[in-house]
């Protein structure tokens, strides 16, 4: 049974404050980051990959902000010394590596993109510390970590900037004035948007464990790595490639405590191979589902491989497998 995470953690370490602290340079000199800042509905909206070009470096920043400053993200040239080294050492693409000493807070209270905005003709997948300020999902009844920040910071995965009504609505729901809301927006088919989505490999494992009622209090530390695809020419191809990077190319390593028997039981259920849809490129599955993420099997949204290192027993357990052929097909097919 999952037990609530220490509710005092939010008071000790604010996710929104941590995210905001990373944004000083971007907000002051956005052109230096190939970004642009606009005022919409009183909110500061940062174009990180809609009309602005963005960059991989900006994507790294977005991924760190998405984790509320409680995680680190790197872009590696090879899989060496990453969690992919043991299962895909010759991966031919750059590697997005993620690490967190507080993965439940970083990944589930902030980075998880399980909340969609579909209002006034506008659609976006929302993530970042803003989620902890709004805390409208049942997930927060389990993990706690609700916040009442002075300034709220959110990320929107969208093809356009939000209209005034959306900005004001988000500020109201977060309990802040519009002037105290910062929204970072990037299309998936942009350098920053692609990278920040691939950086969710660790988060997908945490979310699957939560859904399977694993005791999240047992998780001590998390690392993950996934291949970075070329930026696609359109949204559908970008969504396909970024998801395939995780479903078929990501490896997650979790340091845990407790017994090994429960790990053996849950391990096969928290990798993408547990889904009957596993094996087909995501773009095909997404198109067949009418472009609706929520019509797809939830078990599919998981990394290819998950390792558990039990600090108490010293045992390393690995579940799942990398599918290089599916990744290559996804990354190289013409848009």
C-alpha positions as CSV (number, residue, x, y, z in Angstrom):
1,X,0.0,0.0,0.0
2,X,1.3,3.5,-0.9
3,X,1.9,5.7,2.1
4,X,1.8,9.5,2.0
5,X,5.1,11.3,1.5
6,X,6.1,13.5,4.4
7,X,3.8,16.6,4.0
8,X,6.5,18.8,5.6
9,X,8.7,18.4,2.6
10,X,6.8,21.0,0.6
11,X,7.3,23.5,3.4
12,X,11.0,22.8,3.6
13,X,11.6,22.9,-0.2
14,X,9.3,24.9,-2.4
15,X,9.1,23.5,-5.9
16,X,7.8,26.8,-7.4
17,X,10.6,28.8,-5.7
18,X,13.2,26.3,-6.9
19,X,11.9,26.5,-10.5
20,X,11.8,30.3,-10.4
21,X,15.3,30.5,-9.1
22,X,16.5,28.9,-12.3
23,X,14.8,31.4,-14.5
24,X,16.6,34.7,-13.7
25,X,18.7,34.8,-16.8
26,X,15.9,33.6,-19.1
27,X,13.5,36.2,-17.9
28,X,16.1,39.1,-17.9
29,X,17.7,38.3,-21.3
30,X,15.5,35.9,-23.2
31,X,17.1,36.6,-26.5
32,X,20.3,35.1,-25.2
33,X,18.4,31.8,-24.9
34,X,16.7,32.0,-28.3
35,X,13.4,32.7,-26.4
36,X,11.0,35.7,-26.1
37,X,8.9,37.0,-23.1
38,X,5.4,38.3,-23.6
39,X,2.8,39.7,-21.2
40,X,-0.5,37.9,-21.7
41,X,-3.4,38.5,-19.4
42,X,-0.9,40.0,-17.0
43,X,1.2,36.8,-16.8
44,X,4.7,36.4,-18.0
45,X,4.7,33.9,-20.9
46,X,8.0,32.8,-22.2
47,X,8.0,31.5,-25.8
48,X,10.7,28.7,-25.7
49,X,9.8,27.0,-28.9
50,X,6.6,28.3,-30.6
51,X,7.6,31.3,-32.7
52,X,11.0,31.4,-30.9
53,X,13.6,28.9,-32.1
54,X,14.8,27.7,-28.7
55,X,17.7,25.3,-28.3
56,X,18.8,22.1,-26.6
57,X,20.4,24.2,-23.9
58,X,17.0,25.8,-23.3
59,X,15.4,22.4,-23.2
60,X,17.8,21.4,-20.4
61,X,16.7,24.5,-18.5
62,X,13.0,23.7,-19.0
63,X,13.5,20.2,-17.7
64,X,15.3,21.4,-14.6
65,X,12.6,24.0,-14.0
66,X,9.9,21.3,-14.6
67,X,11.4,19.4,-11.6
68,X,11.3,22.5,-9.4
69,X,15.1,22.6,-9.1
70,X,15.1,19.1,-7.4
71,X,16.7,17.3,-10.3
72,X,19.6,17.6,-12.7
73,X,19.5,17.0,-16.4
74,X,22.4,16.6,-18.9
75,X,22.8,16.0,-22.6
76,X,25.4,13.3,-23.1
77,X,27.2,12.4,-26.4
78,X,27.1,8.6,-25.6
79,X,25.4,6.2,-23.2
80,X,28.6,5.6,-21.3
81,X,28.2,6.1,-17.5
82,X,24.5,6.6,-17.8
83,X,21.7,4.1,-16.9
84,X,21.7,3.1,-20.6
85,X,25.2,1.8,-20.5
86,X,24.3,-1.7,-19.3
87,X,21.4,-2.3,-21.8
88,X,22.2,-0.2,-24.9
89,X,25.9,0.8,-24.7
90,X,26.1,1.6,-28.5
91,X,23.1,3.8,-28.7
92,X,23.8,6.1,-31.7
93,X,21.9,9.1,-30.6
94,X,22.7,11.8,-27.9
95,X,21.4,10.8,-24.5
96,X,19.3,12.9,-22.1
97,X,20.2,11.9,-18.5
98,X,18.2,12.8,-15.5
99,X,18.9,12.4,-11.8
100,X,17.1,13.4,-8.6
101,X,17.8,12.9,-4.9
102,X,14.1,13.7,-4.3
103,X,12.4,12.0,-7.2
104,X,8.9,11.8,-5.8
105,X,8.7,15.5,-5.3
106,X,10.6,16.4,-8.5
107,X,8.8,14.0,-10.8
108,X,5.3,13.5,-9.4
109,X,4.5,16.8,-7.8
110,X,6.0,18.9,-10.6
111,X,7.3,17.3,-13.8
112,X,4.5,14.8,-14.5
113,X,2.5,15.9,-17.5
114,X,-0.7,14.2,-16.7
115,X,-2.9,17.2,-16.8
116,X,-4.3,18.6,-20.1
117,X,-5.7,22.1,-20.7
118,X,-8.4,22.0,-23.3
119,X,-10.4,25.3,-23.0
120,X,-11.4,28.1,-25.4
121,X,-10.0,26.3,-28.4
122,X,-6.6,26.0,-26.8
123,X,-4.9,22.7,-26.0
124,X,-1.7,22.0,-23.9
125,X,-0.2,19.4,-21.7
126,X,0.7,21.1,-18.5
127,X,3.6,20.3,-16.1
128,X,6.0,21.9,-13.7
129,X,5.7,23.3,-10.1
130,X,2.4,25.0,-11.0
131,X,0.8,21.6,-10.5
132,X,1.7,21.6,-6.8
133,X,0.1,25.0,-6.5
134,X,-3.1,23.9,-8.1
135,X,-2.9,20.4,-6.8
136,X,-6.2,19.4,-8.3
137,X,-5.3,15.8,-9.1
138,X,-6.0,12.8,-6.9
139,X,-2.2,12.1,-6.9
140,X,-1.7,14.9,-4.3
141,X,-3.9,13.1,-1.9
142,X,-1.2,10.4,-1.8
143,X,2.0,12.3,-2.0
144,X,1.0,15.6,-0.3
145,X,3.5,18.3,-1.5
146,X,0.8,20.9,-2.1
147,X,2.1,24.5,-2.2
148,X,0.9,28.1,-1.7
149,X,3.7,29.9,-3.6
150,X,4.3,33.6,-4.0
151,X,5.1,33.0,-7.6
152,X,3.9,30.0,-9.6
153,X,5.9,28.5,-12.5
154,X,4.4,26.2,-15.1
155,X,5.3,24.5,-18.4
156,X,3.0,24.1,-21.3
157,X,3.6,21.7,-24.2
158,X,1.6,23.4,-26.9
159,X,1.8,24.6,-30.5
160,X,0.7,28.1,-29.6
161,X,0.9,30.6,-26.7
162,X,-2.0,30.6,-24.3
163,X,-4.8,33.2,-24.7
164,X,-5.5,35.7,-21.9
165,X,-8.4,33.7,-20.5
166,X,-6.2,30.6,-20.0
167,X,-3.5,32.6,-18.3
168,X,-5.9,34.3,-15.9
169,X,-7.6,31.0,-15.1
170,X,-4.3,29.3,-14.3
171,X,-3.3,32.2,-12.0
172,X,-6.6,32.1,-10.2
173,X,-6.4,28.3,-9.7
174,X,-2.9,28.6,-8.4
175,X,-3.9,31.3,-5.9
176,X,-1.6,33.9,-7.3
177,X,-2.1,37.2,-9.2
178,X,-1.6,37.1,-12.9
179,X,1.6,39.1,-12.4
180,X,2.9,36.2,-10.2
181,X,2.5,33.5,-12.8
182,X,5.3,32.5,-15.2
183,X,4.4,30.1,-18.1
184,X,7.1,28.5,-20.3
185,X,5.7,27.3,-23.6
186,X,7.3,25.1,-26.2
187,X,6.0,23.0,-29.0
188,X,7.0,19.3,-29.0
189,X,8.4,19.8,-32.5
190,X,11.0,22.3,-31.2
191,X,14.5,21.6,-29.8
192,X,13.6,22.7,-26.3
193,X,10.2,21.0,-26.4
194,X,11.6,17.7,-27.6
195,X,14.3,17.6,-25.0
196,X,12.1,18.5,-22.0
197,X,9.7,15.7,-23.0
198,X,12.4,13.1,-23.3
199,X,13.7,14.2,-19.9
200,X,10.5,12.7,-18.3
201,X,11.9,9.1,-18.5
202,X,12.4,8.9,-14.7
203,X,9.0,10.5,-14.1
204,X,7.2,7.7,-16.1
205,X,8.7,5.1,-13.9
206,X,7.6,6.9,-10.7
207,X,4.1,7.4,-12.1
208,X,3.7,3.7,-12.9
209,X,4.9,2.8,-9.4
210,X,2.3,5.2,-7.9
211,X,-0.4,3.7,-10.1
212,X,0.6,0.2,-8.9
213,X,0.4,1.3,-5.3
214,X,4.1,0.8,-4.6
215,X,5.3,2.5,-1.3
216,X,6.9,5.6,-2.8
217,X,8.5,6.3,0.6
218,X,10.9,3.4,-0.2
219,X,12.4,5.3,-3.2
220,X,15.7,7.0,-2.2
221,X,17.2,8.2,-5.5
222,X,16.5,8.0,-9.2
223,X,18.5,8.2,-12.4
224,X,17.4,7.7,-16.0
225,X,18.6,8.0,-19.6
226,X,16.9,8.1,-22.9
227,X,17.9,8.8,-26.5
228,X,17.2,12.3,-27.9
229,X,15.5,12.1,-31.3
230,X,16.0,14.6,-34.1
231,X,13.5,17.4,-34.0
232,X,10.5,16.5,-36.1
233,X,8.8,18.7,-38.7
234,X,5.3,18.4,-37.2
235,X,3.6,17.8,-33.9
236,X,2.4,14.2,-34.6
237,X,5.8,13.1,-35.6
238,X,7.4,14.9,-32.6
239,X,4.9,13.3,-30.2
240,X,5.7,9.9,-31.7
241,X,9.5,10.3,-31.5
242,X,9.6,11.7,-27.9
243,X,7.3,8.9,-26.6
244,X,9.2,6.2,-28.5
245,X,12.4,7.5,-26.9
246,X,11.0,6.6,-23.5
247,X,8.8,3.6,-24.2
248,X,11.4,1.8,-26.3
249,X,14.7,3.5,-25.5
250,X,14.8,4.6,-21.8
251,X,16.4,2.9,-18.9
252,X,15.6,4.0,-15.3
253,X,17.6,3.0,-12.2
254,X,15.9,3.4,-8.7
255,X,17.7,3.1,-5.4
256,X,15.2,1.7,-2.9
257,X,15.0,0.0,0.5
258,X,12.7,-2.7,1.9
259,X,12.1,-6.2,0.7
260,X,13.0,-7.8,-2.6
261,X,9.8,-9.9,-3.0
262,X,7.7,-6.8,-3.7
263,X,10.1,-5.6,-6.3
264,X,10.0,-8.9,-8.1
265,X,6.2,-8.7,-8.1
266,X,5.9,-5.1,-9.3
267,X,8.9,-4.9,-11.6
268,X,7.4,-6.6,-14.7
269,X,4.3,-4.2,-14.4
270,X,6.2,-0.9,-14.5
271,X,7.8,-1.2,-17.9
272,X,6.2,-0.5,-21.3
273,X,6.5,-4.2,-22.2
274,X,3.6,-4.9,-19.9
275,X,1.2,-3.2,-22.3
276,X,-0.4,-5.2,-25.1
277,X,0.2,-2.2,-27.3
278,X,4.0,-2.5,-26.8
279,X,6.0,-2.9,-30.0
280,X,4.3,-0.5,-32.3
281,X,5.7,3.1,-32.9
282,X,3.8,5.5,-30.8
283,X,2.7,7.7,-33.7
284,X,0.7,4.7,-35.1
285,X,-1.0,4.1,-31.8
286,X,-1.7,7.7,-31.3
287,X,-3.3,8.1,-34.7
288,X,-5.4,5.0,-34.1
289,X,-6.6,6.5,-30.8
290,X,-7.8,9.6,-32.6
291,X,-5.0,11.8,-31.1
292,X,-6.3,11.2,-27.6
293,X,-3.6,10.2,-25.0
294,X,-6.3,9.1,-22.6
295,X,-7.7,6.5,-25.1
296,X,-4.4,4.6,-25.0
297,X,-3.5,1.9,-22.5
298,X,-2.0,3.7,-19.4
299,X,0.5,0.9,-18.9
300,X,2.2,1.8,-22.2
301,X,3.4,5.1,-20.7
302,X,6.5,3.6,-19.0
303,X,10.2,3.3,-19.7
304,X,11.6,0.4,-21.6
305,X,13.8,-0.8,-18.7
306,X,13.6,-0.3,-15.0
307,X,16.3,-1.4,-12.5
308,X,15.9,-1.5,-8.8
309,X,19.0,-1.4,-6.6
310,X,18.0,-2.4,-3.1
311,X,20.4,-0.7,-0.7
312,X,19.4,-3.0,2.2
313,X,20.0,-6.3,0.4
314,X,22.5,-5.2,-2.2
315,X,20.4,-6.8,-5.0
316,X,20.0,-5.3,-8.5
317,X,16.9,-6.4,-10.4
318,X,16.2,-5.4,-14.0
319,X,12.9,-5.6,-15.9
320,X,12.0,-4.9,-19.5
321,X,14.1,-4.5,-22.6
322,X,15.3,-1.9,-25.0
323,X,13.9,-2.0,-28.6
324,X,16.5,-0.4,-30.8
325,X,14.7,-1.3,-34.0
326,X,11.6,0.5,-33.0
327,X,13.5,3.6,-31.9
328,X,15.5,3.7,-35.2
329,X,12.3,3.4,-37.2
330,X,10.7,6.2,-35.3
331,X,13.7,8.5,-35.4
332,X,14.6,8.0,-39.0
333,X,11.2,7.8,-40.8
334,X,10.5,10.9,-42.9
335,X,8.0,13.3,-41.4
